[in-house]
């Protein structure tokens, strides 16, 4: 309901593991689109594109590739 009523922003991203690390295809473009979509709906994003990208990298690094 949030997506259909304009109460949330969504962008699907996938992380691929190569045995040693994870990689998100076009990560920066996805995050830019997410932040832009939030701004267009009047939401004030708490974090910058760089901060979100860094946090995603830290999360995936913490998970470790399998």
mmCIF file as Biopython writes it, N, C-alpha, C and O atoms, coordinates in Angstrom:
data_model
#
loop_
_atom_site.group_PDB
_atom_site.id
_atom_site.type_symbol
_atom_site.label_atom_id
_atom_site.label_alt_id
_atom_site.label_comp_id
_atom_site.label_asym_id
_atom_site.label_entity_id
_atom_site.label_seq_id
_atom_site.pdbx_PDB_ins_code
_atom_site.Cartn_x
_atom_site.Cartn_y
_atom_site.Cartn_z
_atom_site.occupancy
_atom_site.B_iso_or_equiv
_atom_site.auth_seq_id
_atom_site.auth_asym_id
_atom_site.pdbx_PDB_model_num
ATOM 1   N N  . UNK A ? 1  ? 0.821  -1.193  0.000   1.0 0.0 1  A 1 
ATOM 2   C CA . UNK A ? 1  ? 0.000  0.000   0.000   1.0 0.0 1  A 1 
ATOM 3   C C  . UNK A ? 1  ? 0.869  1.262   0.000   1.0 0.0 1  A 1 
ATOM 4   O O  . UNK A ? 1  ? 0.523  2.254   -0.642  1.0 0.0 1  A 1 
ATOM 5   N N  . UNK A ? 2  ? 1.976  1.228   0.705   1.0 0.0 2  A 1 
ATOM 6   C CA . UNK A ? 2  ? 2.838  2.413   0.768   1.0 0.0 2  A 1 
ATOM 7   C C  . UNK A ? 2  ? 3.308  2.849   -0.610  1.0 0.0 2  A 1 
ATOM 8   O O  . UNK A ? 2  ? 3.314  4.039   -0.925  1.0 0.0 2  A 1 
ATOM 9   N N  . UNK A ? 3  ? 3.698  1.891   -1.422  1.0 0.0 3  A 1 
ATOM 10  C CA . UNK A ? 3  ? 4.188  2.203   -2.757  1.0 0.0 3  A 1 
ATOM 11  C C  . UNK A ? 3  ? 3.067  2.780   -3.629  1.0 0.0 3  A 1 
ATOM 12  O O  . UNK A ? 3  ? 3.282  3.764   -4.337  1.0 0.0 3  A 1 
ATOM 13  N N  . UNK A ? 4  ? 1.890  2.182   -3.584  1.0 0.0 4  A 1 
ATOM 14  C CA . UNK A ? 4  ? 0.784  2.610   -4.434  1.0 0.0 4  A 1 
ATOM 15  C C  . UNK A ? 4  ? 0.198  3.952   -4.006  1.0 0.0 4  A 1 
ATOM 16  O O  . UNK A ? 4  ? -0.309 4.711   -4.833  1.0 0.0 4  A 1 
ATOM 17  N N  . UNK A ? 5  ? 0.270  4.235   -2.718  1.0 0.0 5  A 1 
ATOM 18  C CA . UNK A ? 5  ? -0.290 5.486   -2.205  1.0 0.0 5  A 1 
ATOM 19  C C  . UNK A ? 5  ? 0.745  6.608   -2.144  1.0 0.0 5  A 1 
ATOM 20  O O  . UNK A ? 5  ? 0.428  7.720   -1.722  1.0 0.0 5  A 1 
ATOM 21  N N  . UNK A ? 6  ? 1.964  6.328   -2.557  1.0 0.0 6  A 1 
ATOM 22  C CA . UNK A ? 6  ? 2.996  7.358   -2.549  1.0 0.0 6  A 1 
ATOM 23  C C  . UNK A ? 6  ? 3.519  7.673   -1.165  1.0 0.0 6  A 1 
ATOM 24  O O  . UNK A ? 6  ? 3.937  8.799   -0.896  1.0 0.0 6  A 1 
ATOM 25  N N  . UNK A ? 7  ? 3.498  6.676   -0.275  1.0 0.0 7  A 1 
ATOM 26  C CA . UNK A ? 7  ? 3.956  6.881   1.092   1.0 0.0 7  A 1 
ATOM 27  C C  . UNK A ? 7  ? 5.355  6.331   1.324   1.0 0.0 7  A 1 
ATOM 28  O O  . UNK A ? 7  ? 5.879  6.422   2.434   1.0 0.0 7  A 1 
ATOM 29  N N  . UNK A ? 8  ? 5.956  5.769   0.303   1.0 0.0 8  A 1 
ATOM 30  C CA . UNK A ? 8  ? 7.281  5.168   0.440   1.0 0.0 8  A 1 
ATOM 31  C C  . UNK A ? 8  ? 7.985  5.208   -0.909  1.0 0.0 8  A 1 
ATOM 32  O O  . UNK A ? 8  ? 7.370  5.469   -1.943  1.0 0.0 8  A 1 
ATOM 33  N N  . UNK A ? 9  ? 9.287  4.945   -0.876  1.0 0.0 9  A 1 
ATOM 34  C CA . UNK A ? 9  ? 10.100 4.905   -2.082  1.0 0.0 9  A 1 
ATOM 35  C C  . UNK A ? 9  ? 10.779 3.549   -2.115  1.0 0.0 9  A 1 
ATOM 36  O O  . UNK A ? 9  ? 11.209 3.038   -1.081  1.0 0.0 9  A 1 
ATOM 37  N N  . UNK A ? 10 ? 10.876 2.963   -3.306  1.0 0.0 10 A 1 
ATOM 38  C CA . UNK A ? 10 ? 11.465 1.643   -3.455  1.0 0.0 10 A 1 
ATOM 39  C C  . UNK A ? 10 ? 12.347 1.609   -4.693  1.0 0.0 10 A 1 
ATOM 40  O O  . UNK A ? 10 ? 11.992 2.158   -5.737  1.0 0.0 10 A 1 
ATOM 41  N N  . UNK A ? 11 ? 13.484 0.969   -4.569  1.0 0.0 11 A 1 
ATOM 42  C CA . UNK A ? 11 ? 14.328 0.691   -5.737  1.0 0.0 11 A 1 
ATOM 43  C C  . UNK A ? 11 ? 14.962 -0.662  -5.494  1.0 0.0 11 A 1 
ATOM 44  O O  . UNK A ? 11 ? 15.658 -0.849  -4.496  1.0 0.0 11 A 1 
ATOM 45  N N  . UNK A ? 12 ? 14.738 -1.598  -6.380  1.0 0.0 12 A 1 
ATOM 46  C CA . UNK A ? 12 ? 15.269 -2.950  -6.201  1.0 0.0 12 A 1 
ATOM 47  C C  . UNK A ? 12 ? 16.742 -3.029  -6.570  1.0 0.0 12 A 1 
ATOM 48  O O  . UNK A ? 12 ? 17.134 -2.615  -7.661  1.0 0.0 12 A 1 
ATOM 49  N N  . UNK A ? 13 ? 17.546 -3.550  -5.679  1.0 0.0 13 A 1 
ATOM 50  C CA . UNK A ? 13 ? 18.978 -3.722  -5.912  1.0 0.0 13 A 1 
ATOM 51  C C  . UNK A ? 13 ? 19.351 -5.155  -5.584  1.0 0.0 13 A 1 
ATOM 52  O O  . UNK A ? 13 ? 18.768 -5.769  -4.690  1.0 0.0 13 A 1 
ATOM 53  N N  . UNK A ? 14 ? 20.318 -5.681  -6.305  1.0 0.0 14 A 1 
ATOM 54  C CA . UNK A ? 14 ? 20.788 -7.036  -6.033  1.0 0.0 14 A 1 
ATOM 55  C C  . UNK A ? 14 ? 22.290 -7.005  -5.820  1.0 0.0 14 A 1 
ATOM 56  O O  . UNK A ? 14 ? 23.018 -6.303  -6.521  1.0 0.0 14 A 1 
ATOM 57  N N  . UNK A ? 15 ? 22.739 -7.775  -4.845  1.0 0.0 15 A 1 
ATOM 58  C CA . UNK A ? 15 ? 24.174 -7.907  -4.595  1.0 0.0 15 A 1 
ATOM 59  C C  . UNK A ? 15 ? 24.610 -9.288  -5.068  1.0 0.0 15 A 1 
ATOM 60  O O  . UNK A ? 15 ? 23.965 -10.296 -4.780  1.0 0.0 15 A 1 
ATOM 61  N N  . UNK A ? 16 ? 25.709 -9.308  -5.791  1.0 0.0 16 A 1 
ATOM 62  C CA . UNK A ? 16 ? 26.247 -10.558 -6.317  1.0 0.0 16 A 1 
ATOM 63  C C  . UNK A ? 16 ? 27.547 -10.879 -5.609  1.0 0.0 16 A 1 
ATOM 64  O O  . UNK A ? 16 ? 28.417 -10.017 -5.488  1.0 0.0 16 A 1 
ATOM 65  N N  . UNK A ? 17 ? 27.689 -12.110 -5.137  1.0 0.0 17 A 1 
ATOM 66  C CA . UNK A ? 17 ? 28.924 -12.546 -4.495  1.0 0.0 17 A 1 
ATOM 67  C C  . UNK A ? 17 ? 29.782 -13.341 -5.454  1.0 0.0 17 A 1 
ATOM 68  O O  . UNK A ? 17 ? 29.279 -14.130 -6.255  1.0 0.0 17 A 1 
ATOM 69  N N  . UNK A ? 18 ? 31.093 -13.123 -5.362  1.0 0.0 18 A 1 
ATOM 70  C CA . UNK A ? 18 ? 32.007 -13.876 -6.223  1.0 0.0 18 A 1 
ATOM 71  C C  . UNK A ? 18 ? 32.894 -14.805 -5.401  1.0 0.0 18 A 1 
ATOM 72  O O  . UNK A ? 18 ? 33.925 -15.272 -5.887  1.0 0.0 18 A 1 
ATOM 73  N N  . UNK A ? 19 ? 32.506 -15.071 -4.179  1.0 0.0 19 A 1 
ATOM 74  C CA . UNK A ? 19 ? 33.291 -15.939 -3.307  1.0 0.0 19 A 1 
ATOM 75  C C  . UNK A ? 19 ? 34.173 -15.167 -2.350  1.0 0.0 19 A 1 
ATOM 76  O O  . UNK A ? 19 ? 34.482 -15.657 -1.264  1.0 0.0 19 A 1 
ATOM 77  N N  . UNK A ? 20 ? 34.587 -13.958 -2.735  1.0 0.0 20 A 1 
ATOM 78  C CA . UNK A ? 20 ? 35.452 -13.152 -1.878  1.0 0.0 20 A 1 
ATOM 79  C C  . UNK A ? 20 ? 34.760 -11.873 -1.411  1.0 0.0 20 A 1 
ATOM 80  O O  . UNK A ? 20 ? 35.075 -11.351 -0.341  1.0 0.0 20 A 1 
ATOM 81  N N  . UNK A ? 21 ? 33.834 -11.376 -2.194  1.0 0.0 21 A 1 
ATOM 82  C CA . UNK A ? 21 ? 33.167 -10.117 -1.855  1.0 0.0 21 A 1 
ATOM 83  C C  . UNK A ? 21 ? 31.841 -10.025 -2.595  1.0 0.0 21 A 1 
ATOM 84  O O  . UNK A ? 21 ? 31.556 -10.813 -3.497  1.0 0.0 21 A 1 
ATOM 85  N N  . UNK A ? 22 ? 31.042 -9.051  -2.195  1.0 0.0 22 A 1 
ATOM 86  C CA . UNK A ? 22 ? 29.784 -8.762  -2.875  1.0 0.0 22 A 1 
ATOM 87  C C  . UNK A ? 22 ? 29.941 -7.522  -3.732  1.0 0.0 22 A 1 
ATOM 88  O O  . UNK A ? 22 ? 30.756 -6.647  -3.436  1.0 0.0 22 A 1 
ATOM 89  N N  . UNK A ? 23 ? 29.159 -7.454  -4.792  1.0 0.0 23 A 1 
ATOM 90  C CA . UNK A ? 23 ? 29.153 -6.294  -5.672  1.0 0.0 23 A 1 
ATOM 91  C C  . UNK A ? 23 ? 27.699 -5.965  -5.997  1.0 0.0 23 A 1 
ATOM 92  O O  . UNK A ? 23 ? 26.919 -6.856  -6.330  1.0 0.0 23 A 1 
ATOM 93  N N  . UNK A ? 24 ? 27.339 -4.695  -5.901  1.0 0.0 24 A 1 
ATOM 94  C CA . UNK A ? 24 ? 26.004 -4.235  -6.290  1.0 0.0 24 A 1 
ATOM 95  C C  . UNK A ? 24 ? 26.140 -3.553  -7.637  1.0 0.0 24 A 1 
ATOM 96  O O  . UNK A ? 24 ? 26.836 -2.546  -7.767  1.0 0.0 24 A 1 
ATOM 97  N N  . UNK A ? 25 ? 25.477 -4.100  -8.628  1.0 0.0 25 A 1 
ATOM 98  C CA . UNK A ? 25 ? 25.529 -3.562  -9.982  1.0 0.0 25 A 1 
ATOM 99  C C  . UNK A ? 25 ? 24.895 -2.175  -10.023 1.0 0.0 25 A 1 
ATOM 100 O O  . UNK A ? 25 ? 23.744 -1.999  -9.623  1.0 0.0 25 A 1 
ATOM 101 N N  . UNK A ? 26 ? 25.645 -1.201  -10.504 1.0 0.0 26 A 1 
ATOM 102 C CA . UNK A ? 26 ? 25.173 0.185   -10.632 1.0 0.0 26 A 1 
ATOM 103 C C  . UNK A ? 26 ? 24.647 0.745   -9.309  1.0 0.0 26 A 1 
ATOM 104 O O  . UNK A ? 26 ? 23.618 1.421   -9.277  1.0 0.0 26 A 1 
ATOM 105 N N  . UNK A ? 27 ? 25.357 0.459   -8.227  1.0 0.0 27 A 1 
ATOM 106 C CA . UNK A ? 27 ? 24.914 0.864   -6.885  1.0 0.0 27 A 1 
ATOM 107 C C  . UNK A ? 27 ? 24.629 2.362   -6.804  1.0 0.0 27 A 1 
ATOM 108 O O  . UNK A ? 27 ? 23.567 2.768   -6.330  1.0 0.0 27 A 1 
ATOM 109 N N  . UNK A ? 28 ? 25.562 3.175   -7.259  1.0 0.0 28 A 1 
ATOM 110 C CA . UNK A ? 28 ? 25.391 4.625   -7.131  1.0 0.0 28 A 1 
ATOM 111 C C  . UNK A ? 28 ? 24.140 5.108   -7.882  1.0 0.0 28 A 1 
ATOM 112 O O  . UNK A ? 28 ? 23.403 5.953   -7.373  1.0 0.0 28 A 1 
ATOM 113 N N  . UNK A ? 29 ? 23.902 4.584   -9.075  1.0 0.0 29 A 1 
ATOM 114 C CA . UNK A ? 29 ? 22.710 4.982   -9.843  1.0 0.0 29 A 1 
ATOM 115 C C  . UNK A ? 29 ? 21.424 4.603   -9.101  1.0 0.0 29 A 1 
ATOM 116 O O  . UNK A ? 29 ? 20.466 5.375   -9.079  1.0 0.0 29 A 1 
ATOM 117 N N  . UNK A ? 30 ? 21.408 3.416   -8.499  1.0 0.0 30 A 1 
ATOM 118 C CA . UNK A ? 30 ? 20.239 2.987   -7.732  1.0 0.0 30 A 1 
ATOM 119 C C  . UNK A ? 30 ? 19.994 3.919   -6.547  1.0 0.0 30 A 1 
ATOM 120 O O  . UNK A ? 30 ? 18.865 4.344   -6.302  1.0 0.0 30 A 1 
ATOM 121 N N  . UNK A ? 31 ? 21.068 4.232   -5.815  1.0 0.0 31 A 1 
ATOM 122 C CA . UNK A ? 31 ? 20.922 5.080   -4.632  1.0 0.0 31 A 1 
ATOM 123 C C  . UNK A ? 31 ? 20.524 6.499   -5.042  1.0 0.0 31 A 1 
ATOM 124 O O  . UNK A ? 31 ? 19.703 7.127   -4.374  1.0 0.0 31 A 1 
ATOM 125 N N  . UNK A ? 32 ? 21.095 7.003   -6.129  1.0 0.0 32 A 1 
ATOM 126 C CA . UNK A ? 32 ? 20.701 8.330   -6.615  1.0 0.0 32 A 1 
ATOM 127 C C  . UNK A ? 32 ? 19.220 8.359   -6.961  1.0 0.0 32 A 1 
ATOM 128 O O  . UNK A ? 32 ? 18.523 9.321   -6.638  1.0 0.0 32 A 1 
ATOM 129 N N  . UNK A ? 33 ? 18.738 7.310   -7.615  1.0 0.0 33 A 1 
ATOM 130 C CA . UNK A ? 33 ? 17.316 7.228   -7.978  1.0 0.0 33 A 1 
ATOM 131 C C  . UNK A ? 33 ? 16.439 7.149   -6.730  1.0 0.0 33 A 1 
ATOM 132 O O  . UNK A ? 33 ? 15.368 7.754   -6.685  1.0 0.0 33 A 1 
ATOM 133 N N  . UNK A ? 34 ? 16.883 6.414   -5.728  1.0 0.0 34 A 1 
ATOM 134 C CA . UNK A ? 34 ? 16.139 6.289   -4.477  1.0 0.0 34 A 1 
ATOM 135 C C  . UNK A ? 34 ? 16.019 7.646   -3.778  1.0 0.0 34 A 1 
ATOM 136 O O  . UNK A ? 34 ? 14.929 8.039   -3.363  1.0 0.0 34 A 1 
ATOM 137 N N  . UNK A ? 35 ? 17.138 8.356   -3.650  1.0 0.0 35 A 1 
ATOM 138 C CA . UNK A ? 35 ? 17.139 9.665   -2.990  1.0 0.0 35 A 1 
ATOM 139 C C  . UNK A ? 35 ? 16.326 10.676  -3.805  1.0 0.0 35 A 1 
ATOM 140 O O  . UNK A ? 35 ? 15.587 11.480  -3.237  1.0 0.0 35 A 1 
ATOM 141 N N  . UNK A ? 36 ? 16.462 10.637  -5.128  1.0 0.0 36 A 1 
ATOM 142 C CA . UNK A ? 36 ? 15.701 11.535  -5.989  1.0 0.0 36 A 1 
ATOM 143 C C  . UNK A ? 36 ? 14.205 11.280  -5.858  1.0 0.0 36 A 1 
ATOM 144 O O  . UNK A ? 36 ? 13.415 12.219  -5.754  1.0 0.0 36 A 1 
ATOM 145 N N  . UNK A ? 37 ? 13.820 10.010  -5.864  1.0 0.0 37 A 1 
ATOM 146 C CA . UNK A ? 37 ? 12.408 9.661   -5.712  1.0 0.0 37 A 1 
ATOM 147 C C  . UNK A ? 37 ? 11.844 10.136  -4.388  1.0 0.0 37 A 1 
ATOM 148 O O  . UNK A ? 37 ? 10.716 10.627  -4.328  1.0 0.0 37 A 1 
ATOM 149 N N  . UNK A ? 38 ? 12.623 9.992   -3.325  1.0 0.0 38 A 1 
ATOM 150 C CA . UNK A ? 38 ? 12.185 10.462  -2.005  1.0 0.0 38 A 1 
ATOM 151 C C  . UNK A ? 38 ? 11.997 11.975  -2.020  1.0 0.0 38 A 1 
ATOM 152 O O  . UNK A ? 38 ? 11.000 12.488  -1.511  1.0 0.0 38 A 1 
ATOM 153 N N  . UNK A ? 39 ? 12.950 12.681  -2.602  1.0 0.0 39 A 1 
ATOM 154 C CA . UNK A ? 39 ? 12.859 14.141  -2.682  1.0 0.0 39 A 1 
ATOM 155 C C  . UNK A ? 39 ? 11.655 14.570  -3.510  1.0 0.0 39 A 1 
ATOM 156 O O  . UNK A ? 39 ? 10.961 15.521  -3.149  1.0 0.0 39 A 1 
ATOM 157 N N  . UNK A ? 40 ? 11.403 13.879  -4.613  1.0 0.0 40 A 1 
ATOM 158 C CA . UNK A ? 40 ? 10.260 14.210  -5.473  1.0 0.0 40 A 1 
ATOM 159 C C  . UNK A ? 40 ? 8.934  14.028  -4.759  1.0 0.0 40 A 1 
ATOM 160 O O  . UNK A ? 40 ? 7.964  14.720  -5.070  1.0 0.0 40 A 1 
ATOM 161 N N  . UNK A ? 41 ? 8.876  13.110  -3.807  1.0 0.0 41 A 1 
ATOM 162 C CA . UNK A ? 41 ? 7.642  12.883  -3.047  1.0 0.0 41 A 1 
ATOM 163 C C  . UNK A ? 41 ? 7.548  13.776  -1.811  1.0 0.0 41 A 1 
ATOM 164 O O  . UNK A ? 41 ? 6.585  13.697  -1.047  1.0 0.0 41 A 1 
ATOM 165 N N  . UNK A ? 42 ? 8.560  14.626  -1.623  1.0 0.0 42 A 1 
ATOM 166 C CA . UNK A ? 42 ? 8.521  15.539  -0.484  1.0 0.0 42 A 1 
ATOM 167 C C  . UNK A ? 42 ? 9.151  14.985  0.775   1.0 0.0 42 A 1 
ATOM 168 O O  . UNK A ? 42 ? 9.050  15.595  1.839   1.0 0.0 42 A 1 
ATOM 169 N N  . UNK A ? 43 ? 9.806  13.830  0.668   1.0 0.0 43 A 1 
ATOM 170 C CA . UNK A ? 43 ? 10.505 13.266  1.817   1.0 0.0 43 A 1 
ATOM 171 C C  . UNK A ? 43 ? 11.896 13.887  1.878   1.0 0.0 43 A 1 
ATOM 172 O O  . UNK A ? 43 ? 12.545 14.060  0.847   1.0 0.0 43 A 1 
ATOM 173 N N  . UNK A ? 44 ? 12.343 14.215  3.054   1.0 0.0 44 A 1 
ATOM 174 C CA . UNK A ? 44 ? 13.690 14.759  3.224   1.0 0.0 44 A 1 
ATOM 175 C C  . UNK A ? 44 ? 14.613 13.606  3.613   1.0 0.0 44 A 1 
ATOM 176 O O  . UNK A ? 44 ? 14.603 13.174  4.766   1.0 0.0 44 A 1 
ATOM 177 N N  . UNK A ? 45 ? 15.409 13.103  2.672   1.0 0.0 45 A 1 
ATOM 178 C CA . UNK A ? 45 ? 16.310 11.994  3.005   1.0 0.0 45 A 1 
ATOM 179 C C  . UNK A ? 45 ? 17.268 12.386  4.123   1.0 0.0 45 A 1 
ATOM 180 O O  . UNK A ? 45 ? 17.842 13.475  4.105   1.0 0.0 45 A 1 
ATOM 181 N N  . UNK A ? 46 ? 17.437 11.498  5.091   1.0 0.0 46 A 1 
ATOM 182 C CA . UNK A ? 46 ? 18.327 11.768  6.234   1.0 0.0 46 A 1 
ATOM 183 C C  . UNK A ? 46 ? 19.795 11.620  5.860   1.0 0.0 46 A 1 
ATOM 184 O O  . UNK A ? 46 ? 20.665 12.190  6.518   1.0 0.0 46 A 1 
ATOM 185 N N  . UNK A ? 47 ? 20.069 10.871  4.821   1.0 0.0 47 A 1 
ATOM 186 C CA . UNK A ? 47 ? 21.439 10.548  4.462   1.0 0.0 47 A 1 
ATOM 187 C C  . UNK A ? 47 ? 21.705 10.886  3.006   1.0 0.0 47 A 1 
ATOM 188 O O  . UNK A ? 47 ? 20.803 10.848  2.169   1.0 0.0 47 A 1 
ATOM 189 N N  . UNK A ? 48 ? 22.951 11.216  2.718   1.0 0.0 48 A 1 
ATOM 190 C CA . UNK A ? 48 ? 23.342 11.530  1.342   1.0 0.0 48 A 1 
ATOM 191 C C  . UNK A ? 48 ? 23.533 10.246  0.540   1.0 0.0 48 A 1 
ATOM 192 O O  . UNK A ? 48 ? 23.560 9.147   1.092   1.0 0.0 48 A 1 
ATOM 193 N N  . UNK A ? 49 ? 23.662 10.410  -0.762  1.0 0.0 49 A 1 
ATOM 194 C CA . UNK A ? 49 ? 23.920 9.272   -1.648  1.0 0.0 49 A 1 
ATOM 195 C C  . UNK A ? 49 ? 25.210 8.571   -1.210  1.0 0.0 49 A 1 
ATOM 196 O O  . UNK A ? 49 ? 25.263 7.344   -1.141  1.0 0.0 49 A 1 
ATOM 197 N N  . UNK A ? 50 ? 26.234 9.352   -0.920  1.0 0.0 50 A 1 
ATOM 198 C CA . UNK A ? 50 ? 27.515 8.762   -0.495  1.0 0.0 50 A 1 
ATOM 199 C C  . UNK A ? 50 ? 27.378 7.994   0.810   1.0 0.0 50 A 1 
ATOM 200 O O  . UNK A ? 50 ? 27.930 6.902   0.946   1.0 0.0 50 A 1 
ATOM 201 N N  . UNK A ? 51 ? 26.644 8.554   1.775   1.0 0.0 51 A 1 
ATOM 202 C CA . UNK A ? 51 ? 26.476 7.879   3.066   1.0 0.0 51 A 1 
ATOM 203 C C  . UNK A ? 51 ? 25.721 6.563   2.910   1.0 0.0 51 A 1 
ATOM 204 O O  . UNK A ? 51 ? 26.081 5.562   3.529   1.0 0.0 51 A 1 
ATOM 205 N N  . UNK A ? 52 ? 24.685 6.561   2.094   1.0 0.0 52 A 1 
ATOM 206 C CA . UNK A ? 52 ? 23.915 5.332   1.868   1.0 0.0 52 A 1 
ATOM 207 C C  . UNK A ? 52 ? 24.780 4.291   1.162   1.0 0.0 52 A 1 
ATOM 208 O O  . UNK A ? 52 ? 24.772 3.118   1.532   1.0 0.0 52 A 1 
ATOM 209 N N  . UNK A ? 53 ? 25.518 4.720   0.153   1.0 0.0 53 A 1 
ATOM 210 C CA . UNK A ? 53 ? 26.393 3.800   -0.585  1.0 0.0 53 A 1 
ATOM 211 C C  . UNK A ? 53 ? 27.452 3.189   0.327   1.0 0.0 53 A 1 
ATOM 212 O O  . UNK A ? 53 ? 27.718 1.990   0.258   1.0 0.0 53 A 1 
ATOM 213 N N  . UNK A ? 54 ? 28.056 4.017   1.182   1.0 0.0 54 A 1 
ATOM 214 C CA . UNK A ? 54 ? 29.063 3.521   2.119   1.0 0.0 54 A 1 
ATOM 215 C C  . UNK A ? 54 ? 28.457 2.535   3.114   1.0 0.0 54 A 1 
ATOM 216 O O  . UNK A ? 54 ? 29.072 1.519   3.435   1.0 0.0 54 A 1 
ATOM 217 N N  . UNK A ? 55 ? 27.258 2.833   3.599   1.0 0.0 55 A 1 
ATOM 218 C CA . UNK A ? 55 ? 26.597 1.939   4.549   1.0 0.0 55 A 1 
ATOM 219 C C  . UNK A ? 55 ? 26.265 0.594   3.895   1.0 0.0 55 A 1 
ATOM 220 O O  . UNK A ? 55 ? 26.392 -0.456  4.525   1.0 0.0 55 A 1 
ATOM 221 N N  . UNK A ? 56 ? 25.842 0.631   2.637   1.0 0.0 56 A 1 
ATOM 222 C CA . UNK A ? 56 ? 25.567 -0.621  1.924   1.0 0.0 56 A 1 
ATOM 223 C C  . UNK A ? 56 ? 26.843 -1.452  1.789   1.0 0.0 56 A 1 
ATOM 224 O O  . UNK A ? 56 ? 26.827 -2.666  1.989   1.0 0.0 56 A 1 
ATOM 225 N N  . UNK A ? 57 ? 27.941 -0.789  1.449   1.0 0.0 57 A 1 
ATOM 226 C CA . UNK A ? 57 ? 29.214 -1.482  1.327   1.0 0.0 57 A 1 
ATOM 227 C C  . UNK A ? 57 ? 29.649 -2.108  2.648   1.0 0.0 57 A 1 
ATOM 228 O O  . UNK A ? 57 ? 30.123 -3.243  2.679   1.0 0.0 57 A 1 
ATOM 229 N N  . UNK A ? 58 ? 29.485 -1.356  3.743   1.0 0.0 58 A 1 
ATOM 230 C CA . UNK A ? 58 ? 29.860 -1.868  5.059   1.0 0.0 58 A 1 
ATOM 231 C C  . UNK A ? 58 ? 28.998 -3.062  5.453   1.0 0.0 58 A 1 
ATOM 232 O O  . UNK A ? 58 ? 29.494 -4.034  6.022   1.0 0.0 58 A 1 
ATOM 233 N N  . UNK A ? 59 ? 27.711 -2.983  5.149   1.0 0.0 59 A 1 
ATOM 234 C CA . UNK A ? 59 ? 26.817 -4.094  5.453   1.0 0.0 59 A 1 
ATOM 235 C C  . UNK A ? 59 ? 27.223 -5.349  4.692   1.0 0.0 59 A 1 
ATOM 236 O O  . UNK A ? 59 ? 27.329 -6.427  5.277   1.0 0.0 59 A 1 
ATOM 237 N N  . UNK A ? 60 ? 27.450 -5.211  3.400   1.0 0.0 60 A 1 
ATOM 238 C CA . UNK A ? 60 ? 27.825 -6.366  2.590   1.0 0.0 60 A 1 
ATOM 239 C C  . UNK A ? 60 ? 29.187 -6.905  2.990   1.0 0.0 60 A 1 
ATOM 240 O O  . UNK A ? 60 ? 29.402 -8.117  2.975   1.0 0.0 60 A 1 
ATOM 241 N N  . UNK A ? 61 ? 30.101 -6.027  3.344   1.0 0.0 61 A 1 
ATOM 242 C CA . UNK A ? 61 ? 31.425 -6.481  3.798   1.0 0.0 61 A 1 
ATOM 243 C C  . UNK A ? 61 ? 31.303 -7.275  5.101   1.0 0.0 61 A 1 
ATOM 244 O O  . UNK A ? 61 ? 32.000 -8.270  5.306   1.0 0.0 61 A 1 
ATOM 245 N N  . UNK A ? 62 ? 30.406 -6.818  5.976   1.0 0.0 62 A 1 
ATOM 246 C CA . UNK A ? 62 ? 30.168 -7.509  7.236   1.0 0.0 62 A 1 
ATOM 247 C C  . UNK A ? 62 ? 29.549 -8.886  7.045   1.0 0.0 62 A 1 
ATOM 248 O O  . UNK A ? 62 ? 29.792 -9.795  7.838   1.0 0.0 62 A 1 
ATOM 249 N N  . UNK A ? 63 ? 28.753 -9.041  5.998   1.0 0.0 63 A 1 
ATOM 250 C CA . UNK A ? 63 ? 28.141 -10.336 5.725   1.0 0.0 63 A 1 
ATOM 251 C C  . UNK A ? 63 ? 29.154 -11.342 5.198   1.0 0.0 63 A 1 
ATOM 252 O O  . UNK A ? 63 ? 29.062 -12.538 5.471   1.0 0.0 63 A 1 
ATOM 253 N N  . UNK A ? 64 ? 30.121 -10.838 4.440   1.0 0.0 64 A 1 
ATOM 254 C CA . UNK A ? 64 ? 31.116 -11.721 3.827   1.0 0.0 64 A 1 
ATOM 255 C C  . UNK A ? 64 ? 30.503 -12.516 2.701   1.0 0.0 64 A 1 
ATOM 256 O O  . UNK A ? 64 ? 29.342 -12.920 2.779   1.0 0.0 64 A 1 
ATOM 257 N N  . UNK A ? 65 ? 31.259 -12.740 1.676   1.0 0.0 65 A 1 
ATOM 258 C CA . UNK A ? 65 ? 30.763 -13.527 0.539   1.0 0.0 65 A 1 
ATOM 259 C C  . UNK A ? 65 ? 30.697 -14.985 0.913   1.0 0.0 65 A 1 
ATOM 260 O O  . UNK A ? 65 ? 31.507 -15.478 1.698   1.0 0.0 65 A 1 
ATOM 261 N N  . UNK A ? 66 ? 29.739 -15.662 0.353   1.0 0.0 66 A 1 
ATOM 262 C CA . UNK A ? 66 ? 29.541 -17.089 0.641   1.0 0.0 66 A 1 
ATOM 263 C C  . UNK A ? 66 ? 29.649 -17.876 -0.636  1.0 0.0 66 A 1 
ATOM 264 O O  . UNK A ? 66 ? 29.514 -19.100 -0.620  1.0 0.0 66 A 1 
#
